[in-house]
């Protein structure tokens, strides 16, 4: 696997971090919307419970509707958006009355669910929100009121929201990657300038320096540090050249003397004694200077 460039690594790290943040935000949005939808439905169901408790009378232990026309209202006769289903049971869990919109279907009493607890269940393949309210006279239980409200429309909204988020999430990540890659490329342009300038610097043009960025950030510090390093290298090379020049100048005189002495020894053998002493003296002096 080819190694990613520095620009792509910046973009990748950015979208990983941002992607996690977006995921958390999307999850929070979904939970908040779901909670809001369910809270509204729960409020509506509790409102329906209060209304229906006011519309019944209990005569001889039997639940009787005070206003029969209520059952003729649209919400109880037709299955519309979030329709309300109402059903009365006796103590044996047998149906004594139910809303016309239930038709041949019935609301199922769940013994495992606590009274007044709101929960999700199924009716005819559709999901509904349901509550079970006990009916009592002087602390004596005479039956149950079950009210359900369809969640089909609400579930459709939540499912659409979930699908939109699932489609938007990868699209946002891809878009963010290219945006981050673009800005990362702009951010590392000074680094490319430093690299290109450094490639042109050789021993023959050590006076070339890296341009300092306008903003005094990390790249400014890096450029200034490299320039200081080049200054030290240039000073060291110049000192080396100066030393070589001085050494050449200092060695020229003793080497000339040695050369002349050797020529005298070759041409005039009779003067070898004095010349030899002089040669030894000059050689010792040369050796001492070199060692120093």
Order of alpha helices (4+ residues) and beta strands (2+ residues): alpha-beta-beta-alpha-beta-beta-beta-beta-beta-alpha-alpha-alpha-alpha
